[in-house]
Amino acid sequence: MPAIFPFSAIVGQDEMKLALLIAAIDQSVGGVLVFGDRGTGKSTTVRALAALLPPMPVVAGCRFNCAPGTGCTHTHEAETAASAPVPVVDLPLGATEDRVVGALDLERALVHGQKAFEPGLLARAHRGFLYIDEVNLLEDHLVDLLLDVAASGENVVEREGLSIRHPARFVLVGTGNPEEGELRPQLLDRFGMSVEVRTPEDLKTRIEVVRRRDDFERNSDAFIARFAEDEDRLRSHIVAARERVPGIPTSDHALERAAQLCADVGTDGLRGELTLVRAARALAALEGASAIDDVHLRRVAPMALRHRLRRTPLSSPDSGARVERAVADLFGGSGERLVI
Amino acid sequence: MSNDAPQKNATWNDACLAAAIVAIAPHAIGGIVVRARSGPVRDVWLAHLKSLLSEAMPLRRVPLNAGDDRLLGGLDLSATLAQGRPVAERGLLAEADGGLLVIPSAERLDGGRTARIVRTLDYGRVEMERDGLSAKLPARFGIIALDEGVEPDETVATALRDRLAIWLSLDGLSLRDTGISTDWPHRIAAARRLLPETTADANLATLFCEAGCALGIHSIRAPILAIAIARINAALDGRTQATTADAEVAARLVLGPRATRLPTEAPPENPDGPEDEPQQAQAPETTDPGGEDTQPEQAITPEDMELVLAAAQAAIPNAVLATLAEQKVTGRAPPSSGKVGASQASKLRGRPAGVRRGEPRNGNVLSLIETLRAAAPMQVIRKRLRGGPQLLEDGRERIEVRADDFRIARFKQKTTSTTIFVVDASGSSALHRLAEAKGAVEIILSECYVRRDSVALIAFRGTTADTLLPPTRSLTRAQRSLAGLPGGGGTPLATAIDTAVQLAATQKQKGISPTVVMLTDGKANIDRAGKPGRKTAMADALTVAENMRALGINALLIDTSPRRNAEAEQLAAGMGARYLPLPHADSTRLSQAVFASRRDQDGTGPRN
């Protein structure tokens, strides 16, 4: 297992990191799409998240990551609780359908002539993250399959007398480069948040990126140890934020603001508003606030909305800028700087 | 020509040095892009490289058409059937672990395969999730990408190129230049032992980042890879500390070939060219504690910087130098995505097709191997259910295949047509025309998304015609290239038609049918040689128009002048193009006209 670059050691790329943290705090916000330049540490950041997340309680021996007390029927013994790392499962390009949804256990079928189900990537990702690098190159039939499962939260496999149905709820994380092609609108829609990353331009930042990378590659253990404390701190922030989320009310004010903003930028459907409010709540929780504030809405508006704008000819490709203009209009003046 | 002997010598020496470096630590440097036609010089270099590999280092070639089963691995069908248990087959990527992966004609590698290879390179392992098998296999290799591109734009996809430290060009070398010293093998063996304890001076990071900025290198991988090269070079020299001397080598091999700007110019305020709008508001830092421990700035001396820049500059390829010089004259920056032509070109060949479950009906084609692969695991179970094997007449066991096993081959979604817009950006009405053309391009692109067609855009003004947008399906890219398109100046019609014909011809070669849509008032005033003069300009335009007709390129000329204009009509006739006067063409009408013209070409009959 190659060493994993610590999340807190990643220089810059704050919007991407924030979106991932929000998704980790409240899974219902939905997936994260990261589009942007090459070499900006997109995959590094996603993999770093896996190492950062606090473990989750599971039913011991359940191959579908069931949570204790949810009526798991996948083990034969009495239910006992255990703790397992939150799965961040890679869906590599070139994966075949049977490995994604699960299929017959080959070994047992061939050697013992038994029909047994071997869970696929979707089962493994349940309650965690499913990560697709170069998501815009994913084959169409796999996209269809993902859309299906994402809509129902359940994976159904019917094949040759095997009939399996298991929960598959996960946060979809996709990264890609827009120059490789567009994403299908239906898939785009499944992502709660979308961030754009750029190669840092600032020389100091660049030097720091290069230096940390070099340090990490030369002695990864020492490097990881150097950031262990930061990782612990961030991890406890996440845990605290998760506990705080249910206690933060959805105020009428926040709802109105979100609705207005969505109307101003012209998003389709209600999902934008919902995501906006949920993401703002997760952010509020992360910052220890007890209510959703305009400041929170402002911060998350670009990532919650930029991929939901209707694309019109002659529109600027940078939809993030459009959202920001609308935000500035609504929340009063562009002169006001965000200070947190 | 005698005075370029030292230069050739230096090029070849660097090529040998590059081979040594990649042979010492293939995975640490990503690999090498070797730009050269297939020929004896490249063969000598490859043979030399091969001789430097230790016995434990494999070398695998990736055929351009390698499927996922060959690339990533999967179920070994015959072994599985024979042994009655699942047998996995390793793919090329896993087989290359510890050694080199050679990609011939790398400029033609398509987007899907590129993505798979690049990911494996990044992770250092193959994650195989195929045919009921799940495995993580080590795959730490270096890549030798053999770039046989001819046109400057025809090169290895950026996603791959960016990750390979060394960009080498063997063009212009002949066999005479290829002497090889014999002491490489033992130096390499020594370097391999020394490398793990070799460190780099702390100031090298600063040095490479600053040099990168001065040379207009946007990628942040470049300085990271440069450090790796410096370390290996130090080890090759028998030292355990990489210093400025090694930085020079790294600058030559890594930075120089990536330069987009000459270092003598003061770095512009915005080093990324025209495309950048003010950055989106960065979310203020709340979660990044990293900033605290920034190390004290390492001092670098101006002398160090000068050495590194001089070394890099010496390695800037001639072709790049020429472009840079041209930019200086015209004061124009290159189009921001000018080099992505290759990845685009390769994408036209479609995604890897793969197979899926389904019935071989409705024109679907059964994939026999994949069907057998799907049936294989079920044999024992089916036999048992039946109470014994089914025997064929000759006594052999029958393989039981059921409808559930059927796998159908999926065909590549090919781009079938490219619409090439040729837009007159000269004169006063240019801005309006351009805006409408841009609108039309975007309308067509959004329609094309479903059809997987692509568009390209050539603009002409002053004395030149530029391909602002190479054929693409990406809305994002199109919008980027179209933003900030300049207007005004003379009308070099002949050059414009020339450029369009060339582009259309390359598309044709790829099996894509081009449609040229020209927006102009037809009033040429710059001739083919770039000289002003109405008469010669028009004569030249008509001459090159003939080429277009001779090649049978489907074309549409939209006359944008206020009234129907004889010159434009004449030009259309010369090009064999349909003539369409649209004095106040807006983007919607333009796109409608283009769709109509395509329908004609498709043979579904003209509409009035």
HADDOCK unambig.tbl for C-alpha pairs under 7 A between the chains (distance, minus, plus):
assign (segid A and resid 8 and name CA) (segid B and resid 288 and name CA) 5.75 0.50 0.50
assign (segid A and resid 8 and name CA) (segid B and resid 289 and name CA) 6.40 0.50 0.50
assign (segid A and resid 8 and name CA) (segid B and resid 290 and name CA) 6.15 0.50 0.50
assign (segid A and resid 9 and name CA) (segid B and resid 290 and name CA) 5.50 0.50 0.50
assign (segid A and resid 11 and name CA) (segid B and resid 290 and name CA) 6.68 0.50 0.50
assign (segid A and resid 14 and name CA) (segid B and resid 282 and name CA) 6.68 0.50 0.50
assign (segid A and resid 14 and name CA) (segid B and resid 283 and name CA) 5.77 0.50 0.50
assign (segid A and resid 14 and name CA) (segid B and resid 285 and name CA) 6.51 0.50 0.50
assign (segid A and resid 15 and name CA) (segid B and resid 282 and name CA) 6.46 0.50 0.50
assign (segid A and resid 15 and name CA) (segid B and resid 283 and name CA) 5.49 0.50 0.50
assign (segid A and resid 38 and name CA) (segid B and resid 159 and name CA) 6.91 0.50 0.50
assign (segid A and resid 39 and name CA) (segid B and resid 219 and name CA) 6.82 0.50 0.50
assign (segid A and resid 39 and name CA) (segid B and resid 220 and name CA) 6.50 0.50 0.50
assign (segid A and resid 39 and name CA) (segid B and resid 221 and name CA) 6.23 0.50 0.50
assign (segid A and resid 92 and name CA) (segid B and resid 127 and name CA) 6.80 0.50 0.50
assign (segid A and resid 93 and name CA) (segid B and resid 116 and name CA) 6.35 0.50 0.50
assign (segid A and resid 94 and name CA) (segid B and resid 68 and name CA) 6.03 0.50 0.50
assign (segid A and resid 95 and name CA) (segid B and resid 128 and name CA) 6.94 0.50 0.50
assign (segid A and resid 95 and name CA) (segid B and resid 129 and name CA) 4.90 0.50 0.50
assign (segid A and resid 95 and name CA) (segid B and resid 130 and name CA) 5.34 0.50 0.50
assign (segid A and resid 96 and name CA) (segid B and resid 129 and name CA) 6.49 0.50 0.50
assign (segid A and resid 96 and name CA) (segid B and resid 130 and name CA) 4.90 0.50 0.50
assign (segid A and resid 96 and name CA) (segid B and resid 131 and name CA) 6.32 0.50 0.50
assign (segid A and resid 98 and name CA) (segid B and resid 131 and name CA) 6.57 0.50 0.50
assign (segid A and resid 98 and name CA) (segid B and resid 132 and name CA) 6.06 0.50 0.50
assign (segid A and resid 99 and name CA) (segid B and resid 129 and name CA) 5.52 0.50 0.50
assign (segid A and resid 99 and name CA) (segid B and resid 130 and name CA) 5.86 0.50 0.50
assign (segid A and resid 99 and name CA) (segid B and resid 131 and name CA) 6.81 0.50 0.50
assign (segid A and resid 99 and name CA) (segid B and resid 132 and name CA) 5.55 0.50 0.50
assign (segid A and resid 103 and name CA) (segid B and resid 132 and name CA) 6.56 0.50 0.50
assign (segid A and resid 106 and name CA) (segid B and resid 86 and name CA) 6.20 0.50 0.50
assign (segid A and resid 106 and name CA) (segid B and resid 132 and name CA) 6.40 0.50 0.50
assign (segid A and resid 106 and name CA) (segid B and resid 377 and name CA) 5.72 0.50 0.50
assign (segid A and resid 107 and name CA) (segid B and resid 85 and name CA) 6.15 0.50 0.50
assign (segid A and resid 107 and name CA) (segid B and resid 86 and name CA) 5.88 0.50 0.50
assign (segid A and resid 109 and name CA) (segid B and resid 377 and name CA) 5.86 0.50 0.50
assign (segid A and resid 109 and name CA) (segid B and resid 378 and name CA) 6.35 0.50 0.50
assign (segid A and resid 109 and name CA) (segid B and resid 380 and name CA) 6.67 0.50 0.50
assign (segid A and resid 109 and name CA) (segid B and resid 381 and name CA) 6.52 0.50 0.50
assign (segid A and resid 110 and name CA) (segid B and resid 84 and name CA) 5.76 0.50 0.50
assign (segid A and resid 110 and name CA) (segid B and resid 85 and name CA) 5.11 0.50 0.50
assign (segid A and resid 110 and name CA) (segid B and resid 86 and name CA) 6.84 0.50 0.50
assign (segid A and resid 110 and name CA) (segid B and resid 377 and name CA) 5.32 0.50 0.50
assign (segid A and resid 110 and name CA) (segid B and resid 378 and name CA) 6.86 0.50 0.50
assign (segid A and resid 110 and name CA) (segid B and resid 380 and name CA) 5.64 0.50 0.50
assign (segid A and resid 111 and name CA) (segid B and resid 84 and name CA) 6.35 0.50 0.50
assign (segid A and resid 111 and name CA) (segid B and resid 85 and name CA) 5.48 0.50 0.50
assign (segid A and resid 113 and name CA) (segid B and resid 380 and name CA) 4.87 0.50 0.50
assign (segid A and resid 113 and name CA) (segid B and resid 381 and name CA) 4.54 0.50 0.50
assign (segid A and resid 114 and name CA) (segid B and resid 381 and name CA) 6.41 0.50 0.50
assign (segid A and resid 137 and name CA) (segid B and resid 112 and name CA) 6.37 0.50 0.50
assign (segid A and resid 178 and name CA) (segid B and resid 476 and name CA) 6.42 0.50 0.50
assign (segid A and resid 179 and name CA) (segid B and resid 474 and name CA) 6.03 0.50 0.50
assign (segid A and resid 179 and name CA) (segid B and resid 476 and name CA) 6.75 0.50 0.50
assign (segid A and resid 179 and name CA) (segid B and resid 477 and name CA) 5.90 0.50 0.50
assign (segid A and resid 181 and name CA) (segid B and resid 473 and name CA) 6.66 0.50 0.50
assign (segid A and resid 181 and name CA) (segid B and resid 474 and name CA) 5.01 0.50 0.50
assign (segid A and resid 182 and name CA) (segid B and resid 474 and name CA) 6.04 0.50 0.50
assign (segid A and resid 199 and name CA) (segid B and resid 220 and name CA) 7.00 0.50 0.50
assign (segid A and resid 203 and name CA) (segid B and resid 209 and name CA) 6.89 0.50 0.50
assign (segid A and resid 206 and name CA) (segid B and resid 209 and name CA) 6.69 0.50 0.50
assign (segid A and resid 206 and name CA) (segid B and resid 220 and name CA) 6.97 0.50 0.50
assign (segid A and resid 207 and name CA) (segid B and resid 205 and name CA) 5.92 0.50 0.50
assign (segid A and resid 207 and name CA) (segid B and resid 206 and name CA) 5.57 0.50 0.50
assign (segid A and resid 207 and name CA) (segid B and resid 209 and name CA) 5.92 0.50 0.50
assign (segid A and resid 210 and name CA) (segid B and resid 205 and name CA) 6.16 0.50 0.50
assign (segid A and resid 210 and name CA) (segid B and resid 223 and name CA) 6.77 0.50 0.50
assign (segid A and resid 210 and name CA) (segid B and resid 224 and name CA) 5.49 0.50 0.50
assign (segid A and resid 211 and name CA) (segid B and resid 205 and name CA) 5.87 0.50 0.50
assign (segid A and resid 214 and name CA) (segid B and resid 224 and name CA) 6.97 0.50 0.50
assign (segid A and resid 230 and name CA) (segid B and resid 289 and name CA) 6.60 0.50 0.50
assign (segid A and resid 299 and name CA) (segid B and resid 283 and name CA) 6.61 0.50 0.50
assign (segid A and resid 313 and name CA) (segid B and resid 439 and name CA) 5.63 0.50 0.50
assign (segid A and resid 313 and name CA) (segid B and resid 442 and name CA) 5.27 0.50 0.50
assign (segid A and resid 313 and name CA) (segid B and resid 443 and name CA) 5.82 0.50 0.50
assign (segid A and resid 314 and name CA) (segid B and resid 439 and name CA) 5.57 0.50 0.50
assign (segid A and resid 314 and name CA) (segid B and resid 442 and name CA) 6.98 0.50 0.50
assign (segid A and resid 317 and name CA) (segid B and resid 476 and name CA) 5.96 0.50 0.50
assign (segid A and resid 317 and name CA) (segid B and resid 479 and name CA) 5.93 0.50 0.50
assign (segid A and resid 317 and name CA) (segid B and resid 480 and name CA) 6.83 0.50 0.50
assign (segid A and resid 320 and name CA) (segid B and resid 280 and name CA) 6.80 0.50 0.50
assign (segid A and resid 321 and name CA) (segid B and resid 280 and name CA) 6.39 0.50 0.50
assign (segid A and resid 340 and name CA) (segid B and resid 284 and name CA) 6.83 0.50 0.50
